[in-house]
Amino acid sequence: MKKEDKNPLKENSEDIQRVNSEIEKKQLSAIVENIPAGIIIAEAPSGKFILANKQIANIWHYPQTARADEFKKYKGFHPDGSQYKSYEWPLSRSIRTGEVVKDEEIEILRGDGTKGWISVCSLPVTDNEGNIILGIVMDLDITERKRAENELKENKMRLETIIRDLQFLHL
């Protein structure tokens, strides 16, 4: 019987690479899960979610275990009030056309029926040949900022009305 020559250094090196790869995956997963923004990574061209962190669930008010097809029932609205069509969402545009979207503000109807606002950034991920293989989207909940902006606008209008009325009284 011929004993196979095994190279313990090679085997040890492969074990170390495998362990390092697992550590890197866990670190990346921990980072994505703890980022204070909603992150979705989706396959191209299908749009199937590979990963959606817990912040997506918090922003959209739906269970983190929800499937991607459940997410489709939630709605977003353009500034003119018209509803986003599936192909108009930033992630869809990035996957289909390679568009990089920065800070697109969208009014949303959440899973629990409440309204909110998100600022969305998305981008395609390509392979070595330039083919789009993934899309990544980041949602920031800007609902409180938008409420504050609207309050400021309303207060400004009230003050302008008061000033105009006071000027009229002094004439």
ROSE-4610 file (N, C-alpha, C; in Angstrom, 1 decimal, always signed):
// ROSE-4610
residu = [M/M/M/K/K/K/K/K/K/E/E/E/D/D/D/K/K/K/N/N/N/P/P/P/L/L/L/K/K/K/E/E/E/N/N/N/S/S/S/E/E/E/D/D/D/I/I/I/Q/Q/Q/R/R/R/V/V/V/N/N/N/S/S/S/E/E/E/I/I/I/E/E/E/K/K/K/K/K/K/Q/Q/Q/L/L/L/S/S/S/A/A/A/I/I/I/V/V/V/E/E/E/N/N/N/I/I/I/P/P/P/A/A/A/G/G/G/I/I/I/I/I/I/I/I/I/A/A/A/E/E/E/A/A/A/P/P/P/S/S/S/G/G/G/K/K/K/F/F/F/I/I/I/L/L/L/A/A/A/N/N/N/K/K/K/Q/Q/Q/I/I/I/A/A/A/N/N/N/I/I/I/W/W/W/H/H/H/Y/Y/Y/P/P/P/Q/Q/Q/T/T/T/A/A/A/R/R/R/A/A/A/D/D/D/E/E/E/F/F/F/K/K/K/K/K/K/Y/Y/Y/K/K/K/G/G/G/F/F/F/H/H/H/P/P/P/D/D/D/G/G/G/S/S/S/Q/Q/Q/Y/Y/Y/K/K/K/S/S/S/Y/Y/Y/E/E/E/W/W/W/P/P/P/L/L/L/S/S/S/R/R/R/S/S/S/I/I/I/R/R/R/T/T/T/G/G/G/E/E/E/V/V/V/V/V/V/K/K/K/D/D/D/E/E/E/E/E/E/I/I/I/E/E/E/I/I/I/L/L/L/R/R/R/G/G/G/D/D/D/G/G/G/T/T/T/K/K/K/G/G/G/W/W/W/I/I/I/S/S/S/V/V/V/C/C/C/S/S/S/L/L/L/P/P/P/V/V/V/T/T/T/D/D/D/N/N/N/E/E/E/G/G/G/N/N/N/I/I/I/I/I/I/L/L/L/G/G/G/I/I/I/V/V/V/M/M/M/D/D/D/L/L/L/D/D/D/I/I/I/T/T/T/E/E/E/R/R/R/K/K/K/R/R/R/A/A/A/E/E/E/N/N/N/E/E/E/L/L/L/K/K/K/E/E/E/N/N/N/K/K/K/M/M/M/R/R/R/L/L/L/E/E/E/T/T/T/I/I/I/I/I/I/R/R/R/D/D/D/L/L/L/Q/Q/Q/F/F/F/L/L/L/H/H/H/L/L/L]
num = [1/1/1/2/2/2/3/3/3/4/4/4/5/5/5/6/6/6/7/7/7/8/8/8/9/9/9/10/10/10/11/11/11/12/12/12/13/13/13/14/14/14/15/15/15/16/16/16/17/17/17/18/18/18/19/19/19/20/20/20/21/21/21/22/22/22/23/23/23/24/24/24/25/25/25/26/26/26/27/27/27/28/28/28/29/29/29/30/30/30/31/31/31/32/32/32/33/33/33/34/34/34/35/35/35/36/36/36/37/37/37/38/38/38/39/39/39/40/40/40/41/41/41/42/42/42/43/43/43/44/44/44/45/45/45/46/46/46/47/47/47/48/48/48/49/49/49/50/50/50/51/51/51/52/52/52/53/53/53/54/54/54/55/55/55/56/56/56/57/57/57/58/58/58/59/59/59/60/60/60/61/61/61/62/62/62/63/63/63/64/64/64/65/65/65/66/66/66/67/67/67/68/68/68/69/69/69/70/70/70/71/71/71/72/72/72/73/73/73/74/74/74/75/75/75/76/76/76/77/77/77/78/78/78/79/79/79/80/80/80/81/81/81/82/82/82/83/83/83/84/84/84/85/85/85/86/86/86/87/87/87/88/88/88/89/89/89/90/90/90/91/91/91/92/92/92/93/93/93/94/94/94/95/95/95/96/96/96/97/97/97/98/98/98/99/99/99/100/100/100/101/101/101/102/102/102/103/103/103/104/104/104/105/105/105/106/106/106/107/107/107/108/108/108/109/109/109/110/110/110/111/111/111/112/112/112/113/113/113/114/114/114/115/115/115/116/116/116/117/117/117/118/118/118/119/119/119/120/120/120/121/121/121/122/122/122/123/123/123/124/124/124/125/125/125/126/126/126/127/127/127/128/128/128/129/129/129/130/130/130/131/131/131/132/132/132/133/133/133/134/134/134/135/135/135/136/136/136/137/137/137/138/138/138/139/139/139/140/140/140/141/141/141/142/142/142/143/143/143/144/144/144/145/145/145/146/146/146/147/147/147/148/148/148/149/149/149/150/150/150/151/151/151/152/152/152/153/153/153/154/154/154/155/155/155/156/156/156/157/157/157/158/158/158/159/159/159/160/160/160/161/161/161/162/162/162/163/163/163/164/164/164/165/165/165/166/166/166/167/167/167/168/168/168/169/169/169/170/170/170/171/171/171]
x = [+0.8/+0.0/+0.9/+0.5/+1.3/+0.6/+1.3/+0.7/+0.7/-0.5/-0.5/+0.2/+0.9/+1.7/+0.7/+0.5/-0.3/+0.6/+0.3/+1.1/+0.3/+0.8/+0.1/+0.1/+1.1/+1.1/+0.0/-0.2/-1.2/-2.6/-2.8/-4.1/-4.3/-3.3/-3.4/-3.7/-3.1/-3.3/-4.8/-5.3/-6.7/-7.7/-7.4/-8.2/-8.2/-7.1/-7.0/-7.8/-7.7/-8.4/-9.9/-10.3/-11.8/-12.3/-11.5/-11.9/-11.9/-10.9/-10.9/-12.1/-12.4/-13.6/-14.9/-15.0/-16.2/-16.2/-15.1/-15.0/-15.4/-14.9/-15.2/-16.7/-17.3/-18.8/-19.6/-19.1/-19.8/-19.7/-18.5/-18.2/-19.1/-19.1/-19.9/-21.4/-21.9/-23.2/-23.6/-22.7/-22.9/-22.9/-22.0/-22.0/-23.4/-23.8/-25.0/-26.2/-26.2/-27.4/-27.4/-26.3/-26.3/-26.2/-26.1/-26.1/-27.4/-27.4/-28.7/-29.4/-29.4/-30.2/-30.7/-31.8/-32.3/-31.5/-31.1/-30.2/-30.9/-31.0/-31.5/-30.5/-30.1/-29.3/-30.2/-30.3/-31.1/-30.4/-30.8/-30.2/-30.7/-29.8/-30.2/-30.2/-31.1/-32.2/-33.5/-33.6/-34.9/-35.4/-34.5/-34.8/-35.1/-34.9/-35.1/-34.2/-34.8/-34.0/-33.0/-31.8/-30.8/-30.6/-30.7/-30.6/-31.4/-32.1/-32.8/-32.6/-31.9/-31.6/-32.8/-32.6/-33.7/-34.2/-33.4/-33.8/-34.9/-34.8/-35.8/-37.2/-37.2/-38.4/-38.9/-38.0/-38.4/-38.9/-38.3/-38.7/-40.0/-40.2/-41.4/-42.5/-42.2/-43.2/-43.8/-43.0/-43.4/-42.5/-42.9/-42.0/-40.7/-39.6/-38.3/-38.4/-39.3/-39.4/-40.2/-40.8/-41.6/-40.8/-41.5/-40.8/-40.8/-40.0/-39.8/-41.1/-41.9/-43.2/-44.2/-44.1/-44.9/-44.6/-43.3/-42.8/-43.4/-43.7/-44.3/-45.6/-46.3/-47.6/-47.6/-46.4/-46.2/-46.0/-46.4/-46.5/-45.6/-45.1/-44.4/-45.0/-44.8/-45.4/-44.4/-44.6/-43.8/-44.2/-43.4/-43.8/-45.2/-45.6/-46.9/-48.0/-47.7/-48.7/-49.0/-48.4/-48.6/-47.8/-48.4/-47.8/-46.6/-45.5/-44.4/-44.9/-44.5/-44.7/-43.5/-43.6/-42.5/-41.2/-41.2/-40.0/-39.4/-40.2/-39.7/-38.9/-39.0/-38.3/-36.8/-36.0/-34.6/-33.8/-34.1/-33.5/-33.7/-35.0/-35.3/-34.6/-34.5/-33.8/-32.3/-31.7/-30.3/-30.0/-30.9/-30.7/-31.0/-32.0/-32.4/-31.4/-31.1/-30.4/-29.0/-28.6/-27.3/-27.3/-28.5/-28.5/-28.1/-27.3/-27.0/-27.9/-28.6/-29.6/-29.0/-29.1/-28.6/-29.7/-30.1/-31.0/-32.3/-32.9/-34.3/-35.3/-36.1/-37.0/-38.4/-38.9/-40.1/-41.0/-42.3/-43.3/-43.8/-43.9/-44.3/-45.5/-46.2/-47.3/-46.7/-46.6/-46.0/-46.9/-46.3/-47.1/-48.2/-48.1/-49.2/-50.2/-50.0/-51.0/-50.5/-49.5/-49.0/-48.2/-48.1/-47.2/-45.9/-44.9/-43.6/-42.8/-41.5/-40.7/-39.3/-38.8/-37.5/-36.6/-35.3/-34.3/-33.6/-33.6/-33.1/-31.9/-30.9/-29.7/-29.7/-29.4/-29.2/-28.1/-27.6/-26.5/-26.5/-26.0/-25.8/-24.4/-24.3/-23.0/-22.7/-21.6/-21.3/-20.2/-20.1/-19.1/-17.9/-16.9/-15.7/-16.0/-17.1/-17.4/-18.3/-18.7/-19.6/-21.1/-21.4/-22.8/-23.3/-24.5/-25.1/-25.6/-25.0/-25.3/-26.1/-26.0/-26.8/-27.2/-28.1/-28.5/-28.5/-28.0/-28.0/-28.8/-29.7/-30.4/-30.3/-30.3/-30.2/-31.3/-32.2/-33.3/-33.0/-33.1/-33.0/-34.4/-34.8/-36.1/-35.9/-36.6/-36.5/-37.8/-38.7/-40.1/-40.1/-39.3/-39.2/-38.7/-37.7/-37.2/-38.2/-39.0/-40.0/-41.1/-41.5/-42.5/-42.0/-40.7/-40.2/-40.1/-39.8/-39.8/-41.2/-42.2/-43.6/-44.0/-43.6/-44.0/-43.4/-42.1/-41.4/-42.1/-42.5/-43.3/-44.6/-45.3/-46.6/-46.4/-45.4/-45.1/-44.7/-43.9/-43.5/-44.7/-45.6/-46.8/-47.6/-47.8/-48.5/-47.9/-46.6/-45.8/-46.0/-45.9/-46.1/-47.5/-48.5/-49.8/-50.0/-49.4/-49.5/-48.8/-47.6/-46.9/-47.7/-48.3/-49.1/-50.3/-50.9/-52.1/-51.7/-50.6/-50.1/-49.8/-49.1/-48.8/-50.1/-51.1/-52.4/-53.0/-52.9/-53.5/-52.9/-51.6/-50.8/-50.9/-51.6/-51.8/-52.8]
y = [-1.2/+0.0/+1.3/+2.1/+3.3/+4.4/+5.0/+6.0/+7.3/+8.0/+9.3/+10.3/+11.1/+12.2/+13.4/+13.7/+14.9/+16.0/+17.2/+18.3/+19.0/+18.8/+19.4/+20.9/+21.5/+23.0/+23.5/+22.8/+23.2/+23.0/+21.9/+21.7/+22.7/+23.1/+24.1/+25.4/+25.8/+27.0/+27.1/+26.0/+26.0/+26.2/+25.5/+25.7/+27.1/+27.7/+29.1/+30.0/+29.8/+30.6/+30.4/+29.2/+28.9/+29.6/+29.6/+30.2/+31.8/+32.3/+33.7/+34.2/+33.4/+33.7/+33.7/+32.7/+32.7/+33.9/+34.3/+35.5/+36.7/+36.9/+38.0/+38.1/+36.9/+36.9/+37.3/+36.8/+37.2/+38.6/+39.2/+40.6/+41.4/+41.1/+41.8/+41.8/+40.6/+40.4/+41.3/+41.3/+42.1/+43.6/+44.0/+45.4/+45.8/+45.0/+45.3/+45.3/+44.3/+44.2/+45.4/+46.0/+47.1/+48.5/+48.6/+49.9/+50.6/+51.9/+52.6/+53.0/+52.2/+52.4/+51.1/+51.1/+49.9/+49.5/+48.3/+47.8/+46.5/+46.5/+45.4/+45.0/+43.8/+43.3/+42.4/+42.6/+41.8/+41.2/+40.1/+39.5/+40.2/+40.2/+40.7/+39.5/+39.5/+40.5/+40.3/+39.2/+38.9/+39.9/+40.5/+41.4/+40.7/+39.4/+38.5/+39.0/+39.2/+39.7/+38.6/+38.9/+38.0/+38.4/+39.6/+40.1/+41.4/+41.4/+42.7/+42.8/+43.9/+44.0/+44.4/+44.4/+44.7/+46.1/+47.0/+48.4/+48.5/+47.7/+47.7/+47.4/+46.4/+46.0/+47.2/+47.8/+49.0/+50.2/+50.5/+51.6/+51.4/+50.2/+49.9/+49.3/+49.0/+48.5/+47.2/+46.3/+44.9/+43.9/+42.7/+41.7/+41.5/+41.3/+41.1/+39.8/+38.9/+37.6/+37.7/+38.9/+39.0/+38.7/+38.1/+37.7/+38.9/+38.8/+40.0/+40.2/+39.2/+39.5/+40.2/+40.0/+40.8/+42.2/+42.5/+43.9/+44.7/+44.0/+44.6/+45.3/+44.9/+45.5/+46.9/+47.2/+48.6/+49.6/+50.8/+51.8/+53.0/+53.6/+54.8/+55.8/+57.1/+58.1/+59.2/+59.6/+60.6/+62.0/+63.0/+64.4/+64.8/+64.4/+64.8/+63.9/+63.0/+62.1/+60.8/+60.7/+59.5/+58.3/+57.1/+56.0/+55.4/+55.0/+54.4/+53.1/+52.8/+51.5/+50.7/+49.4/+48.5/+48.8/+49.2/+49.4/+50.8/+51.7/+53.0/+53.1/+52.0/+52.1/+52.1/+52.8/+52.9/+51.6/+50.6/+49.3/+48.7/+48.8/+48.2/+48.9/+50.2/+51.0/+50.6/+50.4/+50.1/+48.7/+47.8/+46.4/+46.3/+47.1/+47.0/+47.8/+49.0/+49.9/+50.3/+50.0/+50.3/+51.7/+52.3/+53.7/+53.7/+54.7/+55.0/+56.1/+55.8/+56.7/+57.3/+58.6/+59.2/+60.1/+59.8/+60.7/+61.0/+60.0/+60.2/+60.1/+61.1/+61.2/+60.6/+59.7/+59.0/+59.0/+59.4/+59.2/+57.8/+57.1/+55.7/+55.4/+54.4/+53.8/+52.5/+52.5/+51.4/+50.2/+49.1/+47.9/+48.0/+48.9/+49.1/+50.2/+50.7/+51.7/+53.2/+53.4/+54.7/+55.2/+56.6/+57.2/+57.6/+57.6/+58.0/+58.5/+58.9/+59.3/+58.6/+58.3/+57.7/+58.4/+58.5/+58.9/+57.7/+57.5/+56.2/+56.4/+55.5/+55.5/+54.0/+53.8/+52.5/+52.4/+51.2/+51.1/+49.6/+49.5/+48.1/+47.6/+46.3/+45.6/+44.8/+44.9/+44.2/+43.2/+42.2/+41.2/+41.7/+40.9/+41.3/+41.7/+41.2/+41.5/+42.7/+43.3/+44.4/+44.1/+42.8/+42.4/+42.7/+43.3/+43.6/+42.2/+42.0/+40.7/+41.0/+42.2/+42.5/+43.9/+44.3/+45.6/+45.8/+47.0/+47.3/+48.6/+48.6/+49.8/+50.1/+51.4/+51.9/+52.9/+52.6/+53.5/+54.2/+55.5/+56.2/+56.8/+56.6/+57.1/+58.6/+59.4/+60.9/+61.4/+60.6/+61.0/+62.2/+62.1/+63.2/+64.5/+64.4/+65.6/+66.3/+65.4/+66.0/+66.6/+66.0/+66.7/+68.0/+68.1/+69.3/+70.4/+70.0/+70.9/+71.4/+70.5/+71.0/+71.9/+71.7/+72.5/+73.9/+73.9/+75.2/+76.0/+75.3/+76.0/+76.6/+75.8/+76.3/+77.5/+77.4/+78.5/+79.7/+79.6/+80.7/+81.4/+80.5/+81.1/+81.8/+81.3/+82.0/+83.3/+83.3/+84.6/+85.6/+85.1/+86.1/+86.7/+85.9/+86.3/+87.4/+87.0/+88.0/+89.3/+89.2/+90.4/+91.3/+90.6/+91.3/+91.9/+91.2/+91.8/+93.0/+92.9/+94.0/+95.2/+95.0/+96.1/+96.8/+96.0/+96.5/+97.3/+96.9/+97.6/+99.0/+99.0/+100.3/+101.3/+100.9/+101.8/+102.9]
z = [+0.0/+0.0/+0.0/-0.9/-1.0/-0.2/+0.7/+1.5/+0.8/+0.7/+0.0/+0.8/+0.0/+0.6/+0.8/+2.0/+2.4/+2.8/+2.4/+2.8/+3.9/+5.2/+6.3/+6.3/+5.7/+5.6/+4.6/+3.5/+2.6/+3.2/+3.9/+4.5/+5.6/+6.4/+7.4/+6.8/+5.7/+5.0/+4.5/+4.0/+3.5/+4.6/+5.8/+7.0/+7.4/+7.4/+7.9/+6.9/+5.6/+4.7/+4.9/+5.1/+5.3/+6.6/+7.7/+8.9/+8.7/+8.0/+7.8/+6.9/+6.0/+5.1/+6.0/+6.9/+7.7/+8.7/+9.2/+10.1/+9.3/+8.1/+7.2/+7.0/+6.6/+6.4/+7.6/+8.8/+10.0/+10.4/+10.1/+10.4/+9.4/+8.2/+7.2/+7.6/+8.0/+8.4/+9.6/+10.6/+11.8/+11.4/+10.5/+10.1/+9.4/+8.5/+7.7/+8.7/+9.6/+10.5/+11.5/+11.8/+12.8/+12.3/+10.9/+10.3/+10.6/+11.0/+11.3/+10.1/+9.1/+7.8/+7.4/+6.6/+6.0/+4.8/+4.8/+3.7/+3.1/+1.7/+1.0/-0.1/-0.2/-1.3/-2.1/-3.4/-4.2/-5.4/-5.9/-7.1/-8.3/-9.3/-10.6/-11.6/-12.5/-12.8/-12.0/-11.2/-10.6/-9.6/-8.8/-7.8/-6.5/-6.5/-5.3/-4.2/-3.0/-1.8/-1.4/-1.2/-0.6/+0.8/+1.1/+2.5/+2.7/+3.8/+4.2/+5.7/+6.2/+7.6/+8.4/+9.8/+10.7/+10.6/+10.1/+10.0/+8.9/+7.8/+6.8/+7.4/+8.3/+9.0/+9.9/+10.6/+11.4/+10.6/+9.5/+8.7/+8.1/+7.5/+6.8/+7.7/+8.9/+9.9/+9.4/+9.0/+8.7/+9.3/+9.5/+10.2/+9.4/+10.1/+9.4/+8.6/+9.0/+8.3/+7.0/+6.7/+5.5/+4.3/+3.3/+2.0/+1.1/+0.1/-0.8/-1.5/-1.9/-2.6/-1.7/-0.3/+0.6/+0.6/+0.4/+0.4/-0.8/-1.8/-3.0/-2.8/-1.7/-1.5/-0.9/-0.4/+0.2/-0.9/-0.6/-1.6/-1.3/-2.4/-2.3/-3.3/-3.0/-3.8/-4.3/-5.5/-6.1/-5.5/-5.7/-5.1/-5.6/-6.8/-7.4/-6.8/-5.9/-5.3/-6.1/-7.3/-8.1/-7.4/-7.5/-6.9/-7.7/-7.0/-7.7/-8.3/-9.6/-10.2/-9.8/-9.9/-9.5/-10.2/-11.4/-12.2/-11.9/-11.1/-10.8/-9.5/-8.7/-7.4/-7.7/-6.8/-7.1/-7.2/-6.4/-6.5/-7.8/-8.3/-9.6/-10.7/-10.6/-11.7/-11.7/-10.5/-10.4/-11.0/-10.7/-11.3/-12.8/-13.2/-14.7/-15.6/-15.1/-16.0/-15.5/-14.3/-13.8/-13.2/-13.1/-12.5/-11.0/-10.7/-9.3/-8.8/-7.7/-7.2/-5.9/-5.7/-4.5/-3.9/-2.7/-1.9/-2.5/-3.1/-3.6/-2.5/-2.2/-1.1/-1.6/-0.9/-1.2/+0.0/-0.2/+0.8/+0.7/+1.8/+1.8/+2.7/+2.3/+3.1/+3.7/+5.0/+5.7/+5.8/+6.3/+6.5/+7.4/+8.4/+9.4/+9.0/+7.8/+7.3/+7.6/+8.3/+8.6/+7.4/+7.3/+6.3/+6.9/+6.0/+6.5/+5.2/+5.5/+4.4/+4.5/+3.3/+3.3/+2.3/+2.5/+1.6/+1.1/-0.2/-0.8/-1.7/-1.5/-2.3/-2.8/-4.1/-4.6/-5.7/-5.9/-6.9/-7.3/-8.6/-9.0/-8.6/-8.5/-8.3/-9.6/-10.2/-11.4/-11.2/-12.1/-12.1/-12.9/-13.1/-13.8/-15.3/-15.9/-17.3/-17.4/-16.2/-16.3/-16.2/-16.0/-15.9/-14.5/-14.4/-13.1/-12.5/-11.3/-10.6/-9.3/-8.8/-7.5/-7.6/-6.7/-6.5/-5.0/-4.5/-3.1/-2.9/-1.9/-1.6/-0.2/+0.2/+1.5/+1.7/+2.7/+3.1/+4.4/+4.4/+5.7/+6.0/+7.2/+7.7/+8.0/+7.2/+7.3/+7.7/+8.2/+8.6/+9.6/+10.6/+11.6/+11.0/+10.1/+9.5/+8.6/+7.8/+6.9/+7.8/+8.9/+9.8/+10.3/+10.7/+11.2/+10.0/+8.8/+7.7/+7.4/+7.5/+7.2/+8.3/+9.6/+10.7/+10.5/+10.1/+9.8/+8.7/+7.6/+6.6/+7.0/+7.8/+8.4/+9.3/+10.2/+11.1/+10.3/+9.3/+8.4/+7.8/+7.3/+6.7/+7.7/+8.9/+9.9/+10.3/+10.4/+10.8/+9.7/+8.4/+7.3/+7.3/+7.6/+7.7/+8.8/+10.0/+11.1/+10.8/+10.2/+9.8/+8.8/+7.8/+6.8/+7.4/+8.4/+9.1/+9.9/+10.6/+11.5/+10.6/+9.5/+8.6/+8.1/+7.8/+7.3/+8.4/+9.7/+10.8/+11.0/+10.7/+11.0/+9.8/+8.8/+7.7/+7.9]
